[in-house]
């Protein structure tokens, strides 16, 4: 595990060092103003960044989004609160892909004195982090976790990504809309989200009139995934959901086509991070994402796109948008909170019923949040935005 040695991202101008005053002038100031002016309020956030494993590539998205937050807050002179504008301080904690790596980073983050923690790239990492945050009474917002149980019966844990149940439903609706009556799903046993999406997809696809989809799981190694894929293809599906990361999906798509599979592929939001060679291997495949810069954009979304592109020379991903919105959700709560401590921030976060961010509108009413899903397709010209599926799930962050 690594921790970027107390990496601070300052978000408001520091006070200039005061010049020494003459003793007589100091006495005069004390007499005129016996109560010193309070320092500018500061919102201290611990920011967890996962590196390697299924989070490979996402760490850069996290860092760029946080940097854009820094620039935007600085540009606006701080975070609006009922008491004025507060400065923002962020301390970055990096960690490896394992659960124990994530827990060690979370313990350090909670011990840092931060008023809130943002992190948890995957549900597998975020769930144990959430348990610690709830125990310590520190608000924890996960941009990437999708497990519905993340926030269940918790007062300090919040999420902004669509839950696995909603994603499974949306993928099933996409398959039926494309005319498929037979489907199959390959998923990873060890991944909380992968298995949850598979089960929800199976239930929804059947409820929509399709044949009950055939499911197969693998333990993570390439050989096992190939064996299970071949078994699925023998069921002659028309629609194949690969609930795996983009790094594994490209190989499985190639193998399926080599086996003569003529149907449609569908997959996860992280397929958006596929490299050009992977996109070419997966031409025609569909996947869902919480946001895509296609179609109509609000002024806020367009501004985010323009500032991100100008700052980093590349288009923002949905992952970057969700990280940006995790900070934005916290700032919205800070704008209503009686103070910037953990208790008051958590109370304000629990009162949020809707947040309109750069990744779109998300509504909360118990459990995980509800948002629309954007349908994207791999093409020879890159990733194409096809449309939107209205999200069926509802929840509180």
Protein Blocks (a to p, Z undefined) as FASTA:
>chain_A
ZZeehiacdfbdcddddddddfklmmmmmmmmmpacdddddddddddddeehjlgojlmm
mmmmmmmmmmmmmmnopacdfkbccddddddddddfbfklmmmmmmmmmmnopabdcehj
bfklmmmmmmmmmmnopacddfkbcbfklmgopakbccfbdcfklmmmmmmmmmmmnopa
bdcddddfklmklmmmmmmmmmmmmmnopacddddddehiaklmmmmmmmmmmnopabdc
ddbdfklmmmmmmmmmmnopabdcdddfklmmpcfklmmmmgoiacddfbdcehjddfkl
mmmmmmmmmmnopacdfklmmmmmmmmmmmmmmmmmgbfcfklmmmmmmmpmbdcdfkop
addeedjdddddddddddfkbccdfbdcddfbdcdZZ
